[in-house]
Amino acid sequence: MLEALLKLPEAFGQPHIHHGLGIRQLRKRVYEVRVGLQLRAGFTVVGGSLLVQTVGNHDHIRAWLKENT
């Protein structure tokens, strides 16, 4: 998981690179990245920073998205 999260800042905004990481936009300034077969991290973009907000499975990310957007 840590390896995928560490690659996130350099790959974000570069579609050919971030496609391989499984970055997907969920809402405006809200994204998820795959960090394994079942695990995902939900993050937001604030200014020039990427803030990891939560880590969990698909259902956890959906619940987080519903509660926070």
N, CA, C and O atoms as CSV, one atom per row, in Angstrom:
chain,resi,resn,atom,element,x,y,z
A,1,MET,N,N,0.828,-1.187,0.000
A,1,MET,CA,C,0.000,0.000,0.000
A,1,MET,C,C,0.870,1.248,0.000
A,1,MET,O,O,0.608,2.179,-0.761
A,2,LEU,N,N,1.883,1.285,0.824
A,2,LEU,CA,C,2.734,2.464,0.931
A,2,LEU,C,C,3.392,2.793,-0.405
A,2,LEU,O,O,3.525,3.965,-0.759
A,3,GLU,N,N,3.801,1.778,-1.140
A,3,GLU,CA,C,4.457,1.996,-2.432
A,3,GLU,C,C,3.538,2.739,-3.404
A,3,GLU,O,O,3.974,3.678,-4.070
A,4,ALA,N,N,2.281,2.330,-3.490
A,4,ALA,CA,C,1.327,2.999,-4.385
A,4,ALA,C,C,1.086,4.437,-3.947
A,4,ALA,O,O,1.002,5.332,-4.787
A,5,LEU,N,N,0.976,4.667,-2.655
A,5,LEU,CA,C,0.736,6.025,-2.161
A,5,LEU,C,C,1.943,6.929,-2.392
A,5,LEU,O,O,1.779,8.122,-2.648
A,6,LEU,N,N,3.146,6.379,-2.305
A,6,LEU,CA,C,4.344,7.177,-2.545
A,6,LEU,C,C,4.491,7.557,-4.019
A,6,LEU,O,O,5.083,8.591,-4.330
A,7,LYS,N,N,3.964,6.739,-4.927
A,7,LYS,CA,C,4.009,7.040,-6.362
A,7,LYS,C,C,2.961,8.074,-6.764
A,7,LYS,O,O,3.073,8.695,-7.821
A,8,LEU,N,N,1.970,8.254,-5.945
A,8,LEU,CA,C,0.835,9.111,-6.274
A,8,LEU,C,C,1.216,10.547,-6.639
A,8,LEU,O,O,0.758,11.027,-7.676
A,9,PRO,N,N,2.026,11.262,-5.851
A,9,PRO,CA,C,2.306,12.666,-6.189
A,9,PRO,C,C,2.963,12.863,-7.554
A,9,PRO,O,O,2.616,13.803,-8.268
A,10,GLU,N,N,3.903,11.996,-7.930
A,10,GLU,CA,C,4.570,12.179,-9.219
A,10,GLU,C,C,3.683,11.757,-10.387
A,10,GLU,O,O,3.841,12.276,-11.492
A,11,ALA,N,N,2.766,10.836,-10.168
A,11,ALA,CA,C,1.917,10.336,-11.246
A,11,ALA,C,C,0.655,11.166,-11.450
A,11,ALA,O,O,0.108,11.193,-12.553
A,12,PHE,N,N,0.191,11.835,-10.415
A,12,PHE,CA,C,-1.076,12.562,-10.502
A,12,PHE,C,C,-0.980,13.661,-11.555
A,12,PHE,O,O,-0.035,14.451,-11.559
A,13,GLY,N,N,-1.963,13.703,-12.442
A,13,GLY,CA,C,-1.988,14.711,-13.496
A,13,GLY,C,C,-1.240,14.296,-14.750
A,13,GLY,O,O,-1.171,15.063,-15.711
A,14,GLN,N,N,-0.681,13.096,-14.756
A,14,GLN,CA,C,0.001,12.564,-15.931
A,14,GLN,C,C,-0.720,11.279,-16.333
A,14,GLN,O,O,-0.369,10.199,-15.858
A,15,PRO,N,N,-1.726,11.387,-17.204
A,15,PRO,CA,C,-2.616,10.255,-17.499
A,15,PRO,C,C,-1.915,8.954,-17.879
A,15,PRO,O,O,-2.366,7.883,-17.473
A,16,HIS,N,N,-0.840,9.013,-18.635
A,16,HIS,CA,C,-0.183,7.770,-19.046
A,16,HIS,C,C,0.456,7.061,-17.863
A,16,HIS,O,O,0.543,5.833,-17.845
A,17,ILE,N,N,0.894,7.815,-16.891
A,17,ILE,CA,C,1.497,7.218,-15.695
A,17,ILE,C,C,0.420,6.817,-14.699
A,17,ILE,O,O,0.441,5.698,-14.186
A,18,HIS,N,N,-0.527,7.721,-14.415
A,18,HIS,CA,C,-1.492,7.410,-13.356
A,18,HIS,C,C,-2.503,6.359,-13.766
A,18,HIS,O,O,-3.151,5.768,-12.902
A,19,HIS,N,N,-2.659,6.105,-15.067
A,19,HIS,CA,C,-3.571,5.040,-15.501
A,19,HIS,C,C,-3.129,3.698,-14.916
A,19,HIS,O,O,-3.965,2.901,-14.489
A,20,GLY,N,N,-1.840,3.451,-14.898
A,20,GLY,CA,C,-1.320,2.195,-14.357
A,20,GLY,C,C,-1.508,2.064,-12.854
A,20,GLY,O,O,-1.526,0.951,-12.328
A,21,LEU,N,N,-1.646,3.177,-12.161
A,21,LEU,CA,C,-1.870,3.141,-10.715
A,21,LEU,C,C,-3.343,2.957,-10.367
A,21,LEU,O,O,-3.678,2.644,-9.225
A,22,GLY,N,N,-4.206,3.146,-11.332
A,22,GLY,CA,C,-5.633,3.000,-11.065
A,22,GLY,C,C,-6.240,4.207,-10.385
A,22,GLY,O,O,-7.129,4.064,-9.546
A,23,ILE,N,N,-5.772,5.395,-10.734
A,23,ILE,CA,C,-6.349,6.624,-10.183
A,23,ILE,C,C,-7.642,6.919,-10.924
A,23,ILE,O,O,-7.694,6.861,-12.152
A,24,ARG,N,N,-8.679,7.234,-10.170
A,24,ARG,CA,C,-9.982,7.515,-10.775
A,24,ARG,C,C,-10.629,8.689,-10.062
A,24,ARG,O,O,-10.666,8.742,-8.832
A,25,GLN,N,N,-11.141,9.636,-10.852
A,25,GLN,CA,C,-11.847,10.775,-10.264
A,25,GLN,C,C,-13.256,10.343,-9.884
A,25,GLN,O,O,-13.968,9.737,-10.684
A,26,LEU,N,N,-13.654,10.664,-8.641
A,26,LEU,CA,C,-14.979,10.317,-8.140
A,26,LEU,C,C,-15.909,11.520,-8.128
A,26,LEU,O,O,-17.093,11.399,-8.443
A,27,ARG,N,N,-15.386,12.659,-7.772
A,27,ARG,CA,C,-16.102,13.938,-7.744
A,27,ARG,C,C,-15.068,15.019,-8.041
A,27,ARG,O,O,-13.884,14.722,-8.202
A,28,LYS,N,N,-15.506,16.251,-8.112
A,28,LYS,CA,C,-14.565,17.341,-8.314
A,28,LYS,C,C,-13.588,17.372,-7.132
A,28,LYS,O,O,-14.005,17.497,-5.980
A,29,ARG,N,N,-12.301,17.257,-7.422
A,29,ARG,CA,C,-11.212,17.265,-6.437
A,29,ARG,C,C,-11.241,16.073,-5.473
A,29,ARG,O,O,-10.604,16.122,-4.420
A,30,VAL,N,N,-11.964,15.013,-5.814
A,30,VAL,CA,C,-12.027,13.795,-4.983
A,30,VAL,C,C,-11.688,12.596,-5.878
A,30,VAL,O,O,-12.280,12.416,-6.942
A,31,TYR,N,N,-10.735,11.789,-5.434
A,31,TYR,CA,C,-10.219,10.687,-6.243
A,31,TYR,C,C,-10.038,9.434,-5.397
A,31,TYR,O,O,-10.092,9.469,-4.167
A,32,GLU,N,N,-9.819,8.324,-6.104
A,32,GLU,CA,C,-9.398,7.099,-5.435
A,32,GLU,C,C,-8.235,6.512,-6.214
A,32,GLU,O,O,-8.085,6.757,-7.411
A,33,VAL,N,N,-7.424,5.744,-5.528
A,33,VAL,CA,C,-6.317,5.025,-6.150
A,33,VAL,C,C,-6.348,3.597,-5.624
A,33,VAL,O,O,-6.561,3.371,-4.433
A,34,ARG,N,N,-6.133,2.634,-6.519
A,34,ARG,CA,C,-6.051,1.233,-6.093
A,34,ARG,C,C,-4.713,1.009,-5.411
A,34,ARG,O,O,-3.673,1.433,-5.913
A,35,VAL,N,N,-4.743,0.352,-4.284
A,35,VAL,CA,C,-3.498,0.015,-3.586
A,35,VAL,C,C,-3.385,-1.492,-3.369
A,35,VAL,O,O,-2.619,-1.948,-2.521
A,36,GLY,N,N,-4.145,-2.252,-4.134
A,36,GLY,CA,C,-4.145,-3.707,-4.075
A,36,GLY,C,C,-5.389,-4.201,-4.788
A,36,GLY,O,O,-6.148,-3.407,-5.344
A,37,LEU,N,N,-5.599,-5.500,-4.776
A,37,LEU,CA,C,-6.781,-6.037,-5.448
A,37,LEU,C,C,-8.073,-5.591,-4.778
A,37,LEU,O,O,-9.053,-5.305,-5.465
A,38,GLN,N,N,-8.091,-5.530,-3.476
A,38,GLN,CA,C,-9.305,-5.175,-2.749
A,38,GLN,C,C,-9.227,-3.828,-2.047
A,38,GLN,O,O,-10.247,-3.329,-1.574
A,39,LEU,N,N,-8.059,-3.234,-1.968
A,39,LEU,CA,C,-7.854,-2.040,-1.159
A,39,LEU,C,C,-7.724,-0.794,-2.026
A,39,LEU,O,O,-7.085,-0.815,-3.078
A,40,ARG,N,N,-8.337,0.284,-1.571
A,40,ARG,CA,C,-8.293,1.566,-2.263
A,40,ARG,C,C,-8.062,2.670,-1.244
A,40,ARG,O,O,-8.367,2.518,-0.061
A,41,ALA,N,N,-7.519,3.784,-1.721
A,41,ALA,CA,C,-7.350,4.964,-0.876
A,41,ALA,C,C,-8.149,6.092,-1.503
A,41,ALA,O,O,-8.063,6.328,-2.708
A,42,GLY,N,N,-8.928,6.788,-0.681
A,42,GLY,CA,C,-9.665,7.959,-1.135
A,42,GLY,C,C,-8.867,9.193,-0.770
A,42,GLY,O,O,-8.401,9.327,0.361
A,43,PHE,N,N,-8.706,10.102,-1.735
A,43,PHE,CA,C,-7.934,11.309,-1.451
A,43,PHE,C,C,-8.571,12.518,-2.106
A,43,PHE,O,O,-9.358,12.399,-3.045
A,44,THR,N,N,-8.216,13.676,-1.592
A,44,THR,CA,C,-8.717,14.941,-2.118
A,44,THR,C,C,-7.539,15.797,-2.560
A,44,THR,O,O,-6.404,15.609,-2.122
A,45,VAL,N,N,-7.845,16.740,-3.439
A,45,VAL,CA,C,-6.851,17.706,-3.896
A,45,VAL,C,C,-7.217,19.043,-3.276
A,45,VAL,O,O,-8.300,19.576,-3.518
A,46,VAL,N,N,-6.313,19.578,-2.480
A,46,VAL,CA,C,-6.516,20.866,-1.818
A,46,VAL,C,C,-5.313,21.735,-2.164
A,46,VAL,O,O,-4.191,21.462,-1.737
A,47,GLY,N,N,-5.560,22.782,-2.940
A,47,GLY,CA,C,-4.436,23.587,-3.414
A,47,GLY,C,C,-3.542,22.716,-4.268
A,47,GLY,O,O,-4.011,22.100,-5.225
A,48,GLY,N,N,-2.285,22.655,-3.948
A,48,GLY,CA,C,-1.354,21.799,-4.671
A,48,GLY,C,C,-1.041,20.511,-3.945
A,48,GLY,O,O,-0.087,19.818,-4.298
A,49,SER,N,N,-1.830,20.176,-2.931
A,49,SER,CA,C,-1.554,18.990,-2.113
A,49,SER,C,C,-2.569,17.885,-2.351
A,49,SER,O,O,-3.743,18.151,-2.607
A,50,LEU,N,N,-2.109,16.646,-2.265
A,50,LEU,CA,C,-2.973,15.472,-2.312
A,50,LEU,C,C,-3.086,14.954,-0.887
A,50,LEU,O,O,-2.081,14.585,-0.279
A,51,LEU,N,N,-4.294,14.922,-0.353
A,51,LEU,CA,C,-4.512,14.508,1.033
A,51,LEU,C,C,-5.250,13.176,1.070
A,51,LEU,O,O,-6.413,13.098,0.676
A,52,VAL,N,N,-4.582,12.134,1.540
A,52,VAL,CA,C,-5.229,10.832,1.688
A,52,VAL,C,C,-6.200,10.948,2.852
A,52,VAL,O,O,-5.807,11.290,3.967
A,53,GLN,N,N,-7.463,10.662,2.587
A,53,GLN,CA,C,-8.515,10.820,3.587
A,53,GLN,C,C,-8.921,9.502,4.240
A,53,GLN,O,O,-9.250,9.468,5.426
A,54,THR,N,N,-8.897,8.411,3.460
A,54,THR,CA,C,-9.353,7.127,3.989
A,54,THR,C,C,-8.787,5.991,3.149
A,54,THR,O,O,-8.419,6.184,1.990
A,55,VAL,N,N,-8.722,4.817,3.741
A,55,VAL,CA,C,-8.278,3.610,3.047
A,55,VAL,C,C,-9.261,2.507,3.396
A,55,VAL,O,O,-9.619,2.332,4.561
A,56,GLY,N,N,-9.700,1.762,2.384
A,56,GLY,CA,C,-10.635,0.670,2.632
A,56,GLY,C,C,-11.014,-0.020,1.342
A,56,GLY,O,O,-10.421,0.231,0.292
A,57,ASN,N,N,-12.003,-0.889,1.425
A,57,ASN,CA,C,-12.468,-1.585,0.227
A,57,ASN,C,C,-13.449,-0.693,-0.550
A,57,ASN,O,O,-13.707,0.446,-0.162
A,58,HIS,N,N,-13.976,-1.220,-1.627
A,58,HIS,CA,C,-14.888,-0.459,-2.487
A,58,HIS,C,C,-16.074,0.110,-1.703
A,58,HIS,O,O,-16.414,1.282,-1.860
A,59,ASP,N,N,-16.690,-0.700,-0.877
A,59,ASP,CA,C,-17.854,-0.242,-0.108
A,59,ASP,C,C,-17.480,0.859,0.883
A,59,ASP,O,O,-18.248,1.800,1.087
A,60,HIS,N,N,-16.316,0.745,1.490
A,60,HIS,CA,C,-15.855,1.774,2.428
A,60,HIS,C,C,-15.656,3.110,1.704
A,60,HIS,O,O,-16.054,4.158,2.213
A,61,ILE,N,N,-15.048,3.072,0.533
A,61,ILE,CA,C,-14.821,4.296,-0.240
A,61,ILE,C,C,-16.153,4.913,-0.648
A,61,ILE,O,O,-16.309,6.133,-0.584
A,62,ARG,N,N,-17.112,4.099,-1.064
A,62,ARG,CA,C,-18.446,4.619,-1.432
A,62,ARG,C,C,-19.118,5.297,-0.242
A,62,ARG,O,O,-19.706,6.367,-0.391
A,63,ALA,N,N,-19.035,4.682,0.938
A,63,ALA,CA,C,-19.640,5.268,2.141
A,63,ALA,C,C,-18.946,6.574,2.505
A,63,ALA,O,O,-19.611,7.549,2.856
A,64,TRP,N,N,-17.626,6.607,2.427
A,64,TRP,CA,C,-16.867,7.832,2.706
A,64,TRP,C,C,-17.266,8.934,1.731
A,64,TRP,O,O,-17.453,10.084,2.131
A,65,LEU,N,N,-17.395,8.591,0.475
A,65,LEU,CA,C,-17.774,9.565,-0.544
A,65,LEU,C,C,-19.161,10.130,-0.260
A,65,LEU,O,O,-19.380,11.336,-0.373
A,66,LYS,N,N,-20.085,9.269,0.104
A,66,LYS,CA,C,-21.455,9.696,0.391
A,66,LYS,C,C,-21.509,10.617,1.615
A,66,LYS,O,O,-22.273,11.582,1.629
A,67,GLU,N,N,-20.712,10.326,2.627
A,67,GLU,CA,C,-20.711,11.117,3.863
A,67,GLU,C,C,-19.992,12.455,3.728
A,67,GLU,O,O,-20.287,13.391,4.471
A,68,ASN,N,N,-19.056,12.556,2.792
A,68,ASN,CA,C,-18.167,13.711,2.756
A,68,ASN,C,C,-18.251,14.570,1.506
A,68,ASN,O,O,-17.435,15.477,1.342
A,69,THR,N,N,-19.192,14.324,0.631
A,69,THR,CA,C,-19.327,15.196,-0.543
A,69,THR,C,C,-20.769,15.572,-0.751
A,69,THR,O,O,-21.087,16.302,-1.689
